[in-house]
Amino acid sequence: MHTKHKQKQQVDLGRLHNNDITAPRKNFLFTTFQTVTPQYEATFAKICLFINIKNMMEGGRHIAILGGGIIGCTIAYYITLLKEDPNLEITVIEKTDIACAASGRAAGFITSNWNDGGPLQDLTQNSFRLHAELAETLNGKVTYDYRPIQTLSITASVRAQNAKEPPIDWLKGKLIQKAECIGTTKTTAQLHPYKFCQTLIKEAKSRGAKVRIASVEGLIFDKYKITAVRLNDEVILPVDTIIVAMGPWSGPCLQWLVKQGDRMYSLPDVNGQRAHSLLLRPSVPLSPHICFMALSLGHKFSEPEFYPRPDGDVFVSGEIDNGVLPKSANEFEPNPTSIKNLKRDCNLLSPDILGTATVVKENCCWMPISSDTLPLIGKVPWLDGVYLATGHNVWGISNCTGTGLVIAEMVLMGQAQSIDVRALAPLRPKNSRVHQ
Ligand SMILES: Cc1cc2nc3c(=O)[nH]c(=O)nc-3n(C[C@H](O)[C@H](O)[C@H](O)COP(=O)(O)OP(=O)(O)OC[C@H]3O[C@@H](n4cnc5c(N)ncnc54)[C@H](O)[C@@H]3O)c2cc1C
């Protein structure tokens, strides 16, 4: 589709050797401007604007991607792939570690058609195509366990009568009431999300992107133009473009955007919702079937999801609750009851295999959810140089590639080329139905 997608292996060795971004940068006078207080911010905004204009005149722009989850990594990948300006600087600013949050701890399920008929349709379809293309380019089968896979929806009950033959041999027959194929190897696939993020960021770094481990604490504007990002320890990083991709932590950043001078604008809010997971290692390999279960326990329902992986592990997820979003992605504590419930479901549905498997990890993480449940993808119209790519809800792994590409197009070419994402624009279109 895009000829530019062919790997551009133009690695500027000089830039690679200068990859240590903690070193002061020649014309950014970095060390001089380290300590700022709010009253000096206007002055700093002007200084940063001056530095940015000077850099642009010398041929350089500086794009900062805020957040190193799967969305930030994919954007970094596509920007570095499509960029033509060798002086363009790209920095991913990540508070904790690349893919330390939901992006590294998700199941890794991807689909082509489960969002058909809704506002995510084009994004999901294009993302699926791009995932297949990337798996070819990056040897995804080996580097991040990409594989097309069949997906089943299975209804089960502890009180099942006339129980059916289980559709797969690792589920207990007696409980199964109904099984249905809801995804074929043409429409569903899986990947290891942590390995995928690491692969993409490595590619982006090989083409000059930098990763800076630091916390984004504020933004500095000159009127409506972004001029710098304020990091922890009052470090100021001059930039001319930012992309907000901080997943469930994007909320406070959006608040910095809506208030400009004495005017208030409006953006959907973004917050987080927690889900739990187990990583199991059974003693025998499981057939490649992802299973979405609806399990009646008599007094209540449970909806565990089983994802056998090519490396022999099985990812089990479910148990969504309103656990409070921690300050940092590494400060998480799964709810013991939720973990117990997931183990109960494994014991009921697969007592001989999942019930006796070694528990490698008990985990939880937060998915980013906007107030209207749809992602925010695009430019903030009242600001110069500010883009959003957040709120991907349960579809961040599936929809990351389409998001990364379309944001790269907007930032580098001024507008979306691959798909129409106007229904997902940060300023929601008036009178349009954006709800699914
Ligand atoms: C249990 C579970 C299973 C899932 N399974 C799937 C699946 O199979 N398929 C699918 O499509 N989706 C799945 N999802 C959803 C998917 O994981 C998310 O939509 C996706 O990971 C969101 O990616 P992100 O990059 O927007 O956010 P995140 O992964 O949350 O990344 C945000 C990053 O921003 C960083 N950050 C936060 N604050 C700051 C700051 N101040 N400064 C700098 N950096 C900061 C964080 O440290 C983090 O690394 C699942 C979610 C959960 C919880």
The ligand as a Gaussian input file, in Angstrom:
#p B3LYP/6-31G(d) Opt

LIG

0 1
 C       -5.333000      -7.530000      31.157000
 C       -5.390000      -6.770000      29.859000
 C       -5.371000      -7.467000      28.660000
 C       -5.447000      -6.778000      27.446000
 N       -5.418000      -7.493000      26.282000
 C       -5.512000      -6.854000      25.099000
 C       -5.499000      -7.590000      23.881000
 O       -5.382000      -8.805000      23.878000
 N       -5.638000      -6.905000      22.709000
 C       -5.770000      -5.540000      22.681000
 O       -5.911000      -4.974000      21.612000
 N       -5.742000      -4.811000      23.829000
 C       -5.611000      -5.425000      25.028000
 N       -5.622000      -4.714000      26.188000
 C       -5.655000      -3.237000      26.126000
 C       -4.225000      -2.693000      25.826000
 O       -3.324000      -3.324000      26.689000
 C       -4.164000      -1.182000      25.984000
 O       -5.173000      -0.576000      25.210000
 C       -2.791000      -0.644000      25.523000
 O       -1.746000      -1.343000      26.137000
 C       -2.672000       0.835000      25.800000
 O       -1.401000       1.231000      25.376000
 P       -0.827000       2.689000      25.670000
 O        0.514000       2.759000      25.052000
 O       -1.863000       3.684000      25.291000
 O       -0.768000       2.781000      27.278000
 P        0.193000       2.102000      28.358000
 O        0.597000       0.737000      27.999000
 O       -0.504000       2.282000      29.663000
 O        1.477000       3.008000      28.297000
 C        1.501000       4.319000      28.814000
 C        2.933000       4.622000      29.199000
 O        3.004000       5.971000      29.650000
 C        3.926000       6.021000      30.706000
 N        3.690000       7.217000      31.521000
 C        2.702000       7.424000      32.427000
 N        2.836000       8.629000      32.982000
 C        3.920000       9.201000      32.424000
 C        4.579000      10.448000      32.599000
 N        4.125000      11.383000      33.466000
 N        5.684000      10.706000      31.868000
 C        6.167000       9.793000      30.969000
 N        5.576000       8.603000      30.773000
 C        4.467000       8.314000      31.474000
 C        3.673000       4.728000      31.482000
 O        4.759000       4.393000      32.313000
 C        3.412000       3.749000      30.355000
 O        4.587000       3.053000      29.966000
 C       -5.539000      -5.367000      27.428000
 C       -5.548000      -4.662000      28.620000
 C       -5.469000      -5.338000      29.833000
 C       -5.475000      -4.537000      31.100000

